């Protein structure tokens, strides 16, 4: 069995500091196919399986945490 293909995307998240980013990363990591979520001030790097989610799915999850987000 082969490993799923992973895509990397950098999302800009307005008003998110590193501490809030940990909460956002935890929410992203609950999504099937998301293998890594690394927050920083104002952005989060996400590694995910593009056959499981679109970038918009990731953005929606960030928005559900109370932040505006978009692809950088």
Backbone as JSON Lines, residues from 0, in Angstrom:
{"i":0,"aa":"X","n":[0.84,-1.18,0.0],"ca":[0.0,0.0,0.0],"c":[0.89,1.25,0.0]}
{"i":1,"aa":"X","n":[0.57,2.21,-0.86],"ca":[1.38,3.41,-0.95],"c":[0.85,4.48,0.01]}
{"i":2,"aa":"X","n":[1.76,5.34,0.4],"ca":[1.39,6.46,1.27],"c":[0.56,7.46,0.45]}
{"i":3,"aa":"X","n":[-0.44,8.11,1.08],"ca":[-1.2,9.12,0.34],"c":[-0.3,10.3,-0.01]}
{"i":4,"aa":"X","n":[-0.59,10.92,-1.15],"ca":[0.18,12.1,-1.56],"c":[-0.14,13.24,-0.6]}
{"i":5,"aa":"X","n":[0.87,13.98,-0.22],"ca":[0.69,15.1,0.69],"c":[1.02,16.4,-0.03]}
{"i":6,"aa":"X","n":[0.17,17.39,0.18],"ca":[0.36,18.72,-0.37],"c":[0.57,19.68,0.78]}
{"i":7,"aa":"X","n":[1.42,20.68,0.57],"ca":[1.7,21.69,1.58],"c":[1.05,22.99,1.16]}
{"i":8,"aa":"X","n":[0.37,23.65,2.1],"ca":[-0.22,24.96,1.83],"c":[0.07,25.87,3.03]}
{"i":9,"aa":"X","n":[0.27,27.13,2.74],"ca":[0.49,28.12,3.79],"c":[-0.75,29.01,3.82]}
{"i":10,"aa":"X","n":[-1.44,29.01,4.95],"ca":[-2.63,29.83,5.12],"c":[-2.31,31.04,5.97]}
{"i":11,"aa":"X","n":[-2.74,32.2,5.5],"ca":[-2.64,33.42,6.3],"c":[-3.86,33.49,7.19]}
{"i":12,"aa":"X","n":[-3.66,33.77,8.46],"ca":[-4.76,33.81,9.42],"c":[-4.72,35.15,10.14]}
{"i":13,"aa":"X","n":[-5.7,35.99,9.87],"ca":[-5.72,37.35,10.42],"c":[-5.95,37.32,11.93]}
{"i":14,"aa":"X","n":[-5.08,37.99,12.67],"ca":[-5.25,38.15,14.11],"c":[-4.85,36.95,14.95]}
{"i":15,"aa":"X","n":[-4.28,35.94,14.34],"ca":[-3.91,34.73,15.09],"c":[-2.47,34.84,15.59]}
{"i":16,"aa":"X","n":[-2.31,34.72,16.91],"ca":[-0.96,34.65,17.46],"c":[-0.56,33.19,17.6]}
{"i":17,"aa":"X","n":[0.64,32.94,18.04],"ca":[1.14,31.56,18.12],"c":[0.3,30.7,19.07]}
{"i":18,"aa":"X","n":[-0.12,31.26,20.2],"ca":[-0.92,30.51,21.17],"c":[-2.28,30.1,20.58]}
{"i":19,"aa":"X","n":[-2.96,31.04,19.94],"ca":[-4.23,30.71,19.29],"c":[-4.01,29.74,18.15]}
{"i":20,"aa":"X","n":[-2.83,29.83,17.52],"ca":[-2.49,28.93,16.43],"c":[-2.45,27.48,16.87]}
{"i":21,"aa":"X","n":[-2.09,27.23,18.11],"ca":[-2.09,25.84,18.62],"c":[-3.51,25.27,18.61]}
{"i":22,"aa":"X","n":[-4.49,26.1,18.96],"ca":[-5.9,25.66,18.94],"c":[-6.36,25.39,17.5]}
{"i":23,"aa":"X","n":[-5.97,26.29,16.6],"ca":[-6.34,26.12,15.19],"c":[-5.66,24.86,14.63]}
{"i":24,"aa":"X","n":[-4.4,24.65,14.96],"ca":[-3.68,23.46,14.49],"c":[-4.35,22.19,14.99]}
{"i":25,"aa":"X","n":[-4.77,22.2,16.25],"ca":[-5.44,21.01,16.81],"c":[-6.73,20.72,16.05]}
{"i":26,"aa":"X","n":[-7.47,21.76,15.69],"ca":[-8.71,21.56,14.93],"c":[-8.41,21.0,13.55]}
{"i":27,"aa":"X","n":[-7.38,21.52,12.89],"ca":[-7.01,21.01,11.56],"c":[-6.57,19.55,11.63]}
{"i":28,"aa":"X","n":[-5.84,19.2,12.68],"ca":[-5.33,17.83,12.8],"c":[-6.42,16.8,13.06]}
{"i":29,"aa":"X","n":[-7.63,17.25,13.43],"ca":[-8.74,16.31,13.59],"c":[-9.33,15.91,12.24]}
{"i":30,"aa":"X","n":[-8.98,16.64,11.19],"ca":[-9.5,16.34,9.86],"c":[-8.75,15.14,9.27]}
{"i":31,"aa":"X","n":[-9.47,14.14,8.79],"ca":[-8.8,13.01,8.14],"c":[-7.98,13.51,6.95]}
{"i":32,"aa":"X","n":[-6.75,13.04,6.84],"ca":[-5.89,13.44,5.73],"c":[-4.95,14.58,6.05]}
{"i":33,"aa":"X","n":[-5.17,15.27,7.18],"ca":[-4.24,16.34,7.58],"c":[-3.16,15.69,8.44]}
{"i":34,"aa":"X","n":[-1.91,15.77,7.97],"ca":[-0.82,15.09,8.67],"c":[0.02,16.02,9.52]}
{"i":35,"aa":"X","n":[-0.05,17.33,9.23],"ca":[0.8,18.27,9.96],"c":[0.17,19.66,9.88]}
{"i":36,"aa":"X","n":[0.21,20.39,10.99],"ca":[-0.26,21.78,11.03],"c":[0.68,22.54,11.96]}
{"i":37,"aa":"X","n":[1.47,23.45,11.38],"ca":[2.48,24.18,12.14],"c":[2.12,25.66,12.18]}
{"i":38,"aa":"X","n":[1.67,26.16,13.34],"ca":[1.27,27.57,13.43],"c":[2.44,28.5,13.7]}
{"i":39,"aa":"X","n":[2.26,29.75,13.29],"ca":[3.18,30.84,13.59],"c":[2.31,32.09,13.67]}
{"i":40,"aa":"X","n":[2.88,33.21,14.05],"ca":[2.08,34.44,14.11],"c":[1.52,34.77,12.74]}
{"i":41,"aa":"X","n":[0.19,34.78,12.63],"ca":[-0.46,35.19,11.4],"c":[-0.5,34.19,10.27]}
{"i":42,"aa":"X","n":[0.02,32.99,10.48],"ca":[-0.02,31.98,9.42],"c":[0.07,30.58,10.0]}
{"i":43,"aa":"X","n":[-0.35,29.62,9.17],"ca":[-0.22,28.22,9.58],"c":[0.11,27.39,8.34]}
{"i":44,"aa":"X","n":[1.11,26.54,8.49],"ca":[1.52,25.64,7.4],"c":[0.81,24.31,7.61]}
{"i":45,"aa":"X","n":[0.12,23.85,6.56],"ca":[-0.67,22.62,6.67],"c":[-0.23,21.64,5.59]}
{"i":46,"aa":"X","n":[0.01,20.4,6.01],"ca":[0.3,19.29,5.08],"c":[-0.94,18.4,5.09]}
{"i":47,"aa":"X","n":[-1.5,18.17,3.92],"ca":[-2.76,17.42,3.84],"c":[-2.83,16.59,2.57]}
{"i":48,"aa":"X","n":[-3.76,15.65,2.56],"ca":[-4.01,14.78,1.41],"c":[-5.04,15.48,0.52]}
{"i":49,"aa":"X","n":[-4.64,15.92,-0.68],"ca":[-5.58,16.66,-1.54],"c":[-6.73,15.81,-2.07]}
{"i":50,"aa":"X","n":[-6.63,14.49,-1.94],"ca":[-7.76,13.66,-2.35],"c":[-8.83,13.61,-1.25]}
{"i":51,"aa":"X","n":[-8.48,14.09,-0.05],"ca":[-9.43,14.09,1.07],"c":[-10.06,15.47,1.28]}
{"i":52,"aa":"X","n":[-9.31,16.54,1.0],"ca":[-9.79,17.9,1.26],"c":[-9.28,18.87,0.21]}
{"i":53,"aa":"X","n":[-10.01,19.99,0.11],"ca":[-9.55,21.12,-0.7],"c":[-8.99,22.18,0.25]}
{"i":54,"aa":"X","n":[-8.32,23.17,-0.3],"ca":[-7.83,24.27,0.51],"c":[-9.01,24.97,1.19]}
{"i":55,"aa":"X","n":[-10.13,25.07,0.49],"ca":[-11.31,25.72,1.09],"c":[-11.8,24.95,2.32]}
{"i":56,"aa":"X","n":[-11.7,23.63,2.32],"ca":[-12.07,22.85,3.51],"c":[-11.19,23.26,4.7]}
{"i":57,"aa":"X","n":[-9.91,23.44,4.44],"ca":[-8.99,23.85,5.5],"c":[-9.33,25.25,5.99]}
{"i":58,"aa":"X","n":[-9.59,26.17,5.05],"ca":[-9.95,27.54,5.4],"c":[-11.23,27.56,6.24]}
{"i":59,"aa":"X","n":[-12.22,26.76,5.85],"ca":[-13.47,26.69,6.63],"c":[-13.22,26.24,8.06]}
{"i":60,"aa":"X","n":[-12.33,25.28,8.23],"ca":[-12.02,24.8,9.58],"c":[-11.37,25.91,10.39]}
{"i":61,"aa":"X","n":[-10.47,26.67,9.78],"ca":[-9.85,27.8,10.48],"c":[-10.92,28.83,10.84]}
{"i":62,"aa":"X","n":[-11.82,29.11,9.92],"ca":[-12.88,30.09,10.18],"c":[-13.79,29.63,11.32]}
{"i":63,"aa":"X","n":[-14.02,28.34,11.44],"ca":[-14.85,27.82,12.54],"c":[-14.19,28.06,13.9]}
{"i":64,"aa":"X","n":[-12.89,28.34,13.9],"ca":[-12.17,28.65,15.14],"c":[-12.21,30.16,15.42]}
{"i":65,"aa":"X","n":[-12.89,30.92,14.56],"ca":[-13.08,32.34,14.8],"c":[-12.08,33.27,14.12]}
{"i":66,"aa":"X","n":[-11.39,32.79,13.09],"ca":[-10.39,33.6,12.4],"c":[-10.7,33.69,10.91]}
{"i":67,"aa":"X","n":[-10.32,34.81,10.31],"ca":[-10.37,34.94,8.86],"c":[-9.09,34.33,8.3]}
{"i":68,"aa":"X","n":[-9.21,33.58,7.22],"ca":[-8.04,32.89,6.68],"c":[-8.12,32.87,5.16]}
{"i":69,"aa":"X","n":[-6.95,32.74,4.54],"ca":[-6.85,32.61,3.1],"c":[-5.49,32.06,2.75]}
{"i":70,"aa":"X","n":[-5.35,31.63,1.5],"ca":[-4.09,31.05,1.05],"c":[-3.07,32.15,0.81]}
{"i":71,"aa":"X","n":[-1.83,31.92,1.22],"ca":[-0.75,32.88,0.97],"c":[0.0,32.5,-0.29]}
